[in-house]
Amino acid sequence: MKPSVKDLKTIKKASLKKTAETALAATGGVFRLLPNWVPRSFMQPGRRLKLAEEDLYALGLDRGGIDERWFASTTEAANAGRTPDEGLSYIVFEGKRFLLRDAVAVLGEKMVGKTIWKKYKRWPVFSKFFDNMGPICHHVHQTDEFAKLVGQEGKPESYYFPPQHNYVGNNFPYTFFGLNPETTREQVKECMANWNKGDNGILDLSQAYRLKPGTGWYVQPGILHAPGSLCTYEPQWGSDVFGMYQSLVEGRAVDRSLLVKDMPKKKWNDLDFIVDTLDWEANVDPQFHKHHYLEPKLCSGSEKEGYVDYWTNYGRTNGWQAVTAKRLTVYPKQKVTIKDNGAYGLICVEGKGFINGQEIYSPSLIHFYDITSDEFFVTHDAANKGVVFENTSETEVLEVLRYFGPEVNPDAPEIPE
């Protein structure tokens, strides 16, 4: 009989310490995670997450289709009508499951490292695949200054488009970024005033860039963006704060509540305030592409060494490195040890083999309650010591994406300022 999440015993935080310590010792700090599915009621699934067709609406039609899978997440999804653990990743160990968030709370620096634990007392970042048939509406993630007004944090994020999940581009593989350099504040205010008149015209003030699999973008808080229809790997800060600035997407109405949901209630009709939440200088930057586009850059390895490791996601917000990510490719029949500066979340996108002796493989199809072997959380000490990746295939590469916490990789590339 196929193993199912339904068969696992859930261990709560109150009785977790012994189980978490046992799992840490048994796995050497390489924890296997369960798939973490998240629906969005205002989007149409792109069908490239490998989730079985019959499970796309597993949480109900009223909740929307499942178009996201979150990785190594201790961040709750900000969805209306959400399940209590929506957006939170679970560790699976010997027939039990427990929240990664709880394991971090119990084990502290053993999980995330002394520096991150001391400053944040949590795992403050996460990544996900978002996968939609069409574009997402033009929206912004507020800066810390404005997010704090509603008790939240700003959200820097970045994108990488894995070729393995982009065999088709779907309806609109282009992303609108920012605003045209000549745009005025009055023009944006007029768009907000016209919300209920149909298409409020915000995209007339922006421009789209064609998306290319194997590349990416860095987007700091305060920048408008309307992500296109490529399946996207998105390392980001652990916050789900946003404001939607586009009233109509592919003929679908966007409720105005999604514009103001993370703004103080007294400001919901203050058009000047709504425009103020944008980082105006960054949005109208005439060299936006130069300052935000990401090409993979070699970090280490070579064909002779049996692997290559590339930086896929990098960049800073006001000099601060929120999150970085790498793409590791291990060639057929090769076994390599990879050392890193800090803890990371990992998803396998191609191939099969072992990670520190545990089976790892990229499945071809996943059902909603399946237990997979494609996702792991690697603790700080395990990453420092070195993780052994073994590709057991004679013909196919083993490829994994892994993302890291704040200020972990000072050697990461810089985007031209």
ZADREN-749779 format. One record per residue (C-alpha): residue number from 1; residue in one letter; x, y, z. Coordinates in Angstrom, 1 decimal, always signed. Example, Ala and Ser with C-alpha at 12.3 -4.5 7.8 and 13.67 -1.06 7.14 Angstrom:
2
(1 'a' (+12.3 -4.5 +7.8))
(2 's' (+13.7 -1.1 +7.1))
***
This chain:
417
(1 'm' (+0.0 +0.0 +0.0))
(2 'k' (+1.3 +3.4 -0.9))
(3 'p' (+2.4 +5.5 +2.1))
(4 's' (+0.1 +8.5 +2.8))
(5 'v' (+0.4 +11.7 +4.9))
(6 'k' (-3.0 +10.5 +6.4))
(7 'd' (-1.1 +7.6 +8.1))
(8 'l' (+1.4 +9.8 +9.9))
(9 'k' (+1.2 +10.7 +13.6))
(10 't' (+1.4 +14.4 +14.1))
(11 'i' (+3.7 +15.5 +17.0))
(12 'k' (+2.8 +18.8 +18.5))
(13 'k' (+5.4 +21.3 +19.8))
(14 'a' (+4.6 +20.6 +23.5))
(15 's' (+5.9 +17.0 +23.2))
(16 'l' (+8.3 +17.5 +20.3))
(17 'k' (+11.8 +18.0 +21.9))
(18 'k' (+12.8 +14.3 +22.2))
(19 't' (+11.5 +13.3 +18.8))
(20 'a' (+13.2 +16.3 +17.1))
(21 'e' (+16.5 +15.5 +18.8))
(22 't' (+16.3 +11.9 +17.8))
(23 'a' (+15.5 +12.9 +14.2))
(24 'l' (+18.4 +15.3 +14.2))
(25 'a' (+20.8 +12.6 +15.3))
(26 'a' (+19.5 +9.9 +13.0))
(27 't' (+19.5 +12.1 +9.9))
(28 'g' (+22.7 +14.0 +10.6))
(29 'g' (+20.7 +17.2 +10.2))
(30 'v' (+19.2 +16.4 +6.8))
(31 'f' (+15.4 +16.4 +7.3))
(32 'r' (+13.0 +15.1 +4.8))
(33 'l' (+10.0 +17.4 +4.2))
(34 'l' (+6.4 +16.7 +3.0))
(35 'p' (+5.0 +18.5 +0.0))
(36 'n' (+3.4 +21.8 +1.1))
(37 'w' (+0.5 +22.8 -1.2))
(38 'v' (-1.0 +26.2 -1.2))
(39 'p' (-4.1 +27.4 -3.3))
(40 'r' (-4.8 +30.9 -4.5))
(41 's' (-8.5 +31.6 -5.1))
(42 'f' (-7.7 +34.4 -7.6))
(43 'm' (-5.5 +32.3 -9.9))
(44 'q' (-5.7 +29.4 -12.4))
(45 'p' (-3.2 +26.5 -11.9))
(46 'g' (-0.6 +26.1 -14.6))
(47 'r' (-0.4 +22.3 -14.2))
(48 'r' (+3.4 +22.1 -14.0))
(49 'l' (+3.8 +21.3 -10.3))
(50 'k' (+3.5 +17.5 -11.0))
(51 'l' (+0.4 +17.5 -8.8))
(52 'a' (-2.2 +15.0 -10.1))
(53 'e' (-5.0 +16.6 -12.1))
(54 'e' (-7.7 +15.2 -9.8))
(55 'd' (-6.1 +16.9 -6.8))
(56 'l' (-5.7 +20.5 -8.2))
(57 'y' (-8.8 +21.5 -6.2))
(58 'a' (-8.2 +19.2 -3.2))
(59 'l' (-9.1 +21.9 -0.7))
(60 'g' (-12.3 +22.7 -2.5))
(61 'l' (-13.4 +24.8 -5.5))
(62 'd' (-14.2 +27.7 -3.1))
(63 'r' (-10.5 +27.8 -2.0))
(64 'g' (-9.2 +27.9 -5.5))
(65 'g' (-6.8 +25.7 -7.5))
(66 'i' (-3.5 +24.7 -6.1))
(67 'd' (-0.9 +26.7 -8.0))
(68 'e' (+1.9 +26.9 -5.4))
(69 'r' (+4.2 +24.5 -3.5))
(70 'w' (+6.1 +26.1 -0.6))
(71 'f' (+9.6 +24.8 +0.4))
(72 'a' (+11.0 +24.6 +3.9))
(73 's' (+8.5 +27.2 +5.0))
(74 't' (+7.8 +28.4 +8.6))
(75 't' (+5.6 +31.2 +7.1))
(76 'e' (+1.8 +30.9 +7.1))
(77 'a' (-0.1 +31.6 +3.9))
(78 'a' (-2.2 +34.8 +4.1))
(79 'n' (-5.3 +33.2 +2.5))
(80 'a' (-8.9 +33.7 +3.5))
(81 'g' (-10.5 +30.6 +4.8))
(82 'r' (-7.1 +28.9 +5.2))
(83 't' (-6.4 +25.7 +7.0))
(84 'p' (-4.6 +26.1 +10.4))
(85 'd' (-1.3 +24.9 +9.0))
(86 'e' (-1.5 +26.3 +5.5))
(87 'g' (+1.9 +27.3 +4.1))
(88 'l' (+3.8 +25.5 +6.9))
(89 's' (+6.2 +22.7 +6.1))
(90 'y' (+6.3 +19.4 +7.9))
(91 'i' (+9.3 +17.1 +8.7))
(92 'v' (+8.6 +13.4 +8.2))
(93 'f' (+10.4 +10.9 +10.4))
(94 'e' (+9.7 +7.3 +11.3))
(95 'g' (+5.9 +7.4 +10.7))
(96 'k' (+5.6 +10.8 +12.4))
(97 'r' (+5.3 +14.4 +11.2))
(98 'f' (+6.0 +17.7 +12.9))
(99 'l' (+6.2 +21.2 +11.8))
(100 'l' (+9.6 +22.6 +10.7))
(101 'r' (+8.6 +25.8 +12.5))
(102 'd' (+8.3 +23.8 +15.8))
(103 'a' (+11.6 +22.0 +15.2))
(104 'v' (+13.3 +25.3 +14.8))
(105 'a' (+11.7 +26.7 +17.9))
(106 'v' (+12.8 +23.6 +19.9))
(107 'l' (+16.3 +23.1 +18.5))
(108 'g' (+17.2 +26.7 +17.8))
(109 'e' (+20.7 +27.3 +16.5))
(110 'k' (+21.2 +23.6 +15.9))
(111 'm' (+18.7 +24.1 +13.0))
(112 'v' (+19.5 +27.5 +11.5))
(113 'g' (+22.9 +28.5 +13.0))
(114 'k' (+23.9 +30.8 +15.8))
(115 't' (+23.7 +34.1 +13.8))
(116 'i' (+20.2 +33.6 +12.4))
(117 'w' (+18.8 +32.2 +15.6))
(118 'k' (+20.2 +35.0 +17.7))
(119 'k' (+18.8 +37.7 +15.4))
(120 'y' (+15.5 +36.2 +14.3))
(121 'k' (+14.6 +33.3 +16.6))
(122 'r' (+13.2 +31.5 +13.5))
(123 'w' (+13.8 +30.4 +10.0))
(124 'p' (+12.9 +33.8 +8.4))
(125 'v' (+12.9 +32.9 +4.7))
(126 'f' (+11.2 +30.4 +2.4))
(127 's' (+10.9 +29.6 -1.3))
(128 'k' (+8.2 +28.2 -3.5))
(129 'f' (+7.1 +27.2 -7.0))
(130 'f' (+4.3 +29.4 -8.2))
(131 'd' (+2.7 +28.0 -11.4))
(132 'n' (-0.1 +29.8 -13.2))
(133 'm' (-1.8 +29.4 -16.5))
(134 'g' (-1.7 +33.2 -17.0))
(135 'p' (-0.1 +36.3 -15.4))
(136 'i' (-0.6 +37.5 -11.9))
(137 'c' (-1.9 +41.1 -11.5))
(138 'h' (+0.5 +44.0 -11.0))
(139 'h' (+1.2 +44.1 -7.3))
(140 'v' (+3.7 +45.2 -4.7))
(141 'h' (+5.2 +43.8 -1.5))
(142 'q' (+5.4 +46.6 +1.0))
(143 't' (+8.7 +47.8 +2.4))
(144 'd' (+9.4 +47.3 +6.1))
(145 'e' (+8.3 +50.9 +6.7))
(146 'f' (+4.8 +50.4 +5.4))
(147 'a' (+4.5 +46.7 +6.4))
(148 'k' (+5.2 +47.6 +10.0))
(149 'l' (+2.0 +49.8 +10.1))
(150 'v' (+0.0 +46.5 +10.0))
(151 'g' (+2.3 +44.4 +12.1))
(152 'q' (+4.1 +42.7 +9.2))
(153 'e' (+7.5 +42.7 +7.5))
(154 'g' (+8.5 +43.8 +4.0))
(155 'k' (+9.3 +41.1 +1.5))
(156 'p' (+12.3 +41.0 -0.9))
(157 'e' (+12.0 +38.2 -3.4))
(158 's' (+13.7 +36.8 -6.4))
(159 'y' (+12.9 +34.5 -9.3))
(160 'y' (+14.4 +31.6 -11.2))
(161 'f' (+12.7 +29.7 -14.0))
(162 'p' (+13.7 +26.0 -13.8))
(163 'p' (+13.8 +24.5 -17.3))
(164 'q' (+12.5 +21.1 -15.9))
(165 'h' (+9.2 +22.8 -15.0))
(166 'n' (+8.8 +25.0 -18.0))
(167 'y' (+8.4 +22.7 -21.0))
(168 'v' (+5.5 +25.0 -22.0))
(169 'g' (+5.3 +28.7 -21.3))
(170 'n' (+1.5 +28.8 -20.9))
(171 'n' (-0.5 +31.9 -21.7))
(172 'f' (+1.8 +34.9 -21.0))
(173 'p' (+5.5 +34.2 -20.4))
(174 'y' (+6.3 +37.8 -19.9))
(175 't' (+6.4 +39.9 -16.6))
(176 'f' (+5.6 +43.5 -16.2))
(177 'f' (+8.0 +45.3 -13.9))
(178 'g' (+7.8 +48.8 -12.4))
(179 'l' (+6.6 +51.8 -14.2))
(180 'n' (+7.7 +53.6 -17.3))
(181 'p' (+10.3 +56.3 -16.5))
(182 'e' (+8.0 +59.1 -17.5))
(183 't' (+5.2 +58.0 -15.3))
(184 't' (+3.7 +60.5 -12.8))
(185 'r' (+2.2 +60.0 -9.4))
(186 'e' (-1.0 +61.5 -10.7))
(187 'q' (-1.3 +58.9 -13.4))
(188 'v' (-1.0 +56.1 -10.9))
(189 'k' (-3.6 +57.8 -8.6))
(190 'e' (-6.0 +58.0 -11.5))
(191 'c' (-5.6 +54.2 -12.1))
(192 'm' (-6.5 +53.6 -8.4))
(193 'a' (-9.5 +56.0 -8.7))
(194 'n' (-10.8 +54.1 -11.7))
(195 'w' (-10.7 +50.7 -10.0))
(196 'n' (-14.4 +49.9 -10.4))
(197 'k' (-14.7 +51.1 -14.0))
(198 'g' (-13.2 +47.9 -15.4))
(199 'd' (-9.5 +47.8 -16.4))
(200 'n' (-7.9 +50.5 -14.4))
(201 'g' (-5.0 +50.8 -17.0))
(202 'i' (-2.1 +50.3 -14.6))
(203 'l' (-0.3 +48.1 -17.2))
(204 'd' (-0.4 +51.0 -19.7))
(205 'l' (+2.2 +52.7 -17.4))
(206 's' (+4.5 +49.7 -17.3))
(207 'q' (+6.4 +47.4 -19.7))
(208 'a' (+6.8 +43.7 -20.0))
(209 'y' (+10.0 +41.6 -20.3))
(210 'r' (+10.2 +38.2 -21.9))
(211 'l' (+11.0 +35.4 -19.4))
(212 'k' (+13.7 +33.0 -20.2))
(213 'p' (+14.0 +29.5 -18.6))
(214 'g' (+17.3 +29.2 -16.7))
(215 't' (+17.5 +32.9 -15.8))
(216 'g' (+15.8 +35.1 -13.1))
(217 'w' (+15.1 +38.5 -11.6))
(218 'y' (+15.6 +40.2 -8.2))
(219 'v' (+12.7 +42.3 -6.9))
(220 'q' (+13.1 +44.3 -3.7))
(221 'p' (+10.1 +45.6 -1.7))
(222 'g' (+8.1 +48.5 -3.1))
(223 'i' (+8.5 +47.5 -6.8))
(224 'l' (+5.4 +46.8 -8.8))
(225 'h' (+5.5 +43.5 -10.7))
(226 'a' (+3.0 +41.3 -12.6))
(227 'p' (+4.7 +37.9 -12.8))
(228 'g' (+4.2 +36.0 -16.1))
(229 's' (+3.1 +32.4 -16.7))
(230 'l' (+6.4 +30.5 -16.3))
(231 'c' (+6.6 +28.1 -13.4))
(232 't' (+8.8 +30.1 -11.0))
(233 'y' (+11.1 +29.2 -8.2))
(234 'e' (+10.9 +32.1 -5.8))
(235 'p' (+13.2 +32.4 -2.8))
(236 'q' (+11.9 +35.2 -0.6))
(237 'w' (+11.6 +36.7 +2.9))
(238 'g' (+9.1 +35.0 +5.2))
(239 's' (+6.2 +37.3 +4.8))
(240 'd' (+3.0 +37.1 +2.7))
(241 'v' (+2.4 +40.9 +2.7))
(242 'f' (+1.1 +42.4 -0.7))
(243 'g' (-1.1 +44.9 -2.4))
(244 'm' (-2.7 +44.3 -5.8))
(245 'y' (-2.7 +47.4 -8.0))
(246 'q' (-4.4 +46.0 -11.1))
(247 's' (-8.2 +45.7 -11.2))
(248 'l' (-8.7 +43.3 -14.1))
(249 'v' (-6.5 +40.4 -15.2))
(250 'e' (-7.4 +38.3 -18.3))
(251 'g' (-11.0 +39.4 -17.8))
(252 'r' (-11.1 +38.4 -14.1))
(253 'a' (-12.0 +41.1 -11.6))
(254 'v' (-9.6 +41.7 -8.7))
(255 'd' (-11.4 +42.7 -5.5))
(256 'r' (-10.2 +46.1 -4.3))
(257 's' (-9.8 +44.5 -0.8))
(258 'l' (-6.6 +42.9 -2.2))
(259 'l' (-5.2 +46.3 -2.9))
(260 'v' (-5.6 +47.6 +0.7))
(261 'k' (-5.5 +44.4 +2.8))
(262 'd' (-2.1 +45.2 +4.2))
(263 'm' (-2.6 +48.9 +4.7))
(264 'p' (-4.1 +50.7 +7.8))
(265 'k' (-7.9 +50.8 +7.5))
(266 'k' (-7.9 +54.6 +7.8))
(267 'k' (-5.8 +54.8 +4.6))
(268 'w' (-7.8 +52.5 +2.4))
(269 'n' (-9.2 +55.4 +0.4))
(270 'd' (-6.2 +57.7 +0.6))
(271 'l' (-4.8 +57.6 -2.9))
(272 'd' (-1.7 +59.6 -1.9))
(273 'f' (-0.8 +57.0 +0.7))
(274 'i' (-1.5 +54.1 -1.7))
(275 'v' (+1.0 +55.6 -4.1))
(276 'd' (+3.5 +56.4 -1.3))
(277 't' (+3.8 +52.7 -0.5))
(278 'l' (+5.7 +52.3 -3.9))
(279 'd' (+9.5 +52.8 -4.0))
(280 'w' (+9.1 +55.4 -6.7))
(281 'e' (+12.7 +55.8 -7.7))
(282 'a' (+13.1 +52.0 -8.2))
(283 'n' (+9.9 +51.7 -10.1))
(284 'v' (+10.7 +54.4 -12.7))
(285 'd' (+14.4 +53.3 -13.1))
(286 'p' (+15.3 +53.7 -16.8))
(287 'q' (+17.9 +50.9 -16.4))
(288 'f' (+15.5 +48.4 -14.6))
(289 'h' (+16.8 +45.4 -16.6))
(290 'k' (+20.4 +46.1 -15.7))
(291 'h' (+19.6 +46.4 -12.0))
(292 'h' (+17.3 +43.4 -11.6))
(293 'y' (+18.0 +40.7 -14.2))
(294 'l' (+19.8 +37.6 -13.1))
(295 'e' (+22.0 +35.2 -15.1))
(296 'p' (+23.3 +32.1 -13.4))
(297 'k' (+26.9 +32.5 -12.3))
(298 'l' (+29.3 +29.6 -11.7))
(299 'c' (+30.1 +29.1 -8.0))
(300 's' (+32.2 +25.9 -8.0))
(301 'g' (+32.8 +22.6 -9.8))
(302 's' (+33.5 +21.4 -13.3))
(303 'e' (+32.7 +18.5 -15.5))
(304 'k' (+36.0 +16.9 -14.4))
(305 'e' (+35.0 +17.3 -10.7))
(306 'g' (+31.7 +15.6 -11.4))
(307 'y' (+29.4 +18.5 -10.6))
(308 'v' (+28.7 +22.2 -11.2))
(309 'd' (+27.1 +24.6 -8.7))
(310 'y' (+25.6 +27.9 -10.0))
(311 'w' (+24.3 +30.9 -8.2))
(312 't' (+20.7 +31.4 -9.5))
(313 'n' (+19.4 +34.0 -7.0))
(314 'y' (+21.3 +36.9 -5.5))
(315 'g' (+21.0 +40.6 -4.9))
(316 'r' (+20.6 +43.1 -2.0))
(317 't' (+18.0 +45.5 -0.7))
(318 'n' (+19.7 +48.7 +0.6))
(319 'g' (+22.9 +46.6 +1.0))
(320 'w' (+21.2 +43.8 +2.9))
(321 'q' (+21.2 +40.2 +1.6))
(322 'a' (+17.9 +38.7 +2.4))
(323 'v' (+18.1 +35.4 +0.6))
(324 't' (+20.3 +33.6 -2.0))
(325 'a' (+20.0 +30.4 -4.0))
(326 'k' (+22.1 +27.9 -5.9))
(327 'r' (+21.5 +25.2 -8.5))
(328 'l' (+23.6 +22.0 -8.1))
(329 't' (+24.0 +19.6 -10.9))
(330 'v' (+25.7 +16.2 -10.2))
(331 'y' (+26.7 +14.3 -13.3))
(332 'p' (+25.7 +10.6 -13.8))
(333 'k' (+27.4 +8.0 -11.5))
(334 'q' (+29.1 +10.8 -9.5))
(335 'k' (+29.4 +11.2 -5.8))
(336 'v' (+30.4 +14.6 -4.4))
(337 't' (+30.5 +16.4 -1.1))
(338 'i' (+29.1 +20.0 -1.1))
(339 'k' (+29.9 +22.4 +1.8))
(340 'd' (+27.8 +25.5 +2.4))
(341 'n' (+27.9 +28.5 +4.8))
(342 'g' (+24.5 +27.9 +6.3))
(343 'a' (+21.2 +26.0 +6.5))
(344 'y' (+19.1 +25.6 +3.4))
(345 'g' (+15.9 +24.3 +2.0))
(346 'l' (+16.3 +22.0 -1.0))
(347 'i' (+14.0 +20.7 -3.8))
(348 'c' (+15.1 +18.1 -6.4))
(349 'v' (+14.0 +19.0 -9.9))
(350 'e' (+15.6 +16.2 -11.9))
(351 'g' (+17.1 +12.8 -11.4))
(352 'k' (+17.6 +10.3 -8.5))
(353 'g' (+20.2 +9.3 -6.0))
(354 'f' (+21.1 +9.8 -2.4))
(355 'i' (+21.6 +12.8 +0.0))
(356 'n' (+23.7 +11.8 +3.0))
(357 'g' (+22.5 +8.3 +2.5))
(358 'q' (+18.8 +9.1 +2.2))
(359 'e' (+17.0 +8.5 -1.1))
(360 'i' (+16.3 +11.6 -3.2))
(361 'y' (+14.5 +11.7 -6.5))
(362 's' (+12.2 +13.9 -8.6))
(363 'p' (+8.8 +12.2 -9.0))
(364 's' (+6.9 +12.4 -12.2))
(365 'l' (+3.5 +12.6 -10.5))
(366 'i' (+2.4 +13.6 -7.0))
(367 'h' (-1.0 +13.1 -5.3))
(368 'f' (-2.1 +15.5 -2.6))
(369 'y' (-1.4 +13.2 +0.3))
(370 'd' (+1.7 +11.6 -1.1))
(371 'i' (+5.0 +11.3 +0.9))
(372 't' (+7.8 +12.2 -1.5))
(373 's' (+11.6 +12.1 -1.4))
(374 'd' (+12.3 +15.3 -3.3))
(375 'e' (+12.4 +17.9 -0.6))
(376 'f' (+14.8 +18.4 +2.4))
(377 'f' (+15.9 +20.9 +5.0))
(378 'v' (+19.6 +20.9 +5.7))
(379 't' (+20.7 +22.3 +9.1))
(380 'h' (+23.5 +24.8 +9.5))
(381 'd' (+26.0 +22.3 +11.0))
(382 'a' (+25.3 +19.6 +8.3))
(383 'a' (+25.8 +22.2 +5.6))
(384 'n' (+29.1 +23.4 +7.1))
(385 'k' (+30.3 +19.8 +7.5))
(386 'g' (+29.4 +18.9 +3.9))
(387 'v' (+26.5 +17.0 +2.4))
(388 'v' (+27.1 +14.0 +0.2))
(389 'f' (+25.1 +13.9 -3.0))
(390 'e' (+25.3 +10.7 -5.1))
(391 'n' (+23.8 +10.4 -8.5))
(392 't' (+22.9 +6.7 -9.1))
(393 's' (+21.7 +7.2 -12.7))
(394 'e' (+23.9 +6.1 -15.6))
(395 't' (+22.3 +8.6 -18.0))
(396 'e' (+20.6 +11.5 -16.2))
(397 'v' (+21.9 +14.3 -14.1))
(398 'l' (+20.8 +14.9 -10.5))
(399 'e' (+19.8 +18.5 -10.1))
(400 'v' (+18.6 +20.3 -6.9))
(401 'l' (+17.8 +23.9 -6.0))
(402 'r' (+18.7 +25.1 -2.6))
(403 'y' (+18.1 +28.5 -0.9))
(404 'f' (+19.8 +30.1 +2.1))
(405 'g' (+18.9 +32.6 +4.8))
(406 'p' (+20.0 +36.2 +5.3))
(407 'e' (+23.6 +37.3 +5.0))
(408 'v' (+24.8 +33.7 +4.7))
(409 'n' (+26.6 +34.1 +1.4))
(410 'p' (+28.8 +37.2 +1.3))
(411 'd' (+30.6 +35.7 -1.7))
(412 'a' (+27.4 +35.7 -3.8))
(413 'p' (+27.5 +37.8 -7.0))
(414 'e' (+26.3 +41.4 -6.9))
(415 'i' (+23.8 +42.9 -9.3))
(416 'p' (+25.1 +46.2 -10.9))
(417 'e' (+23.9 +49.0 -8.7))
***
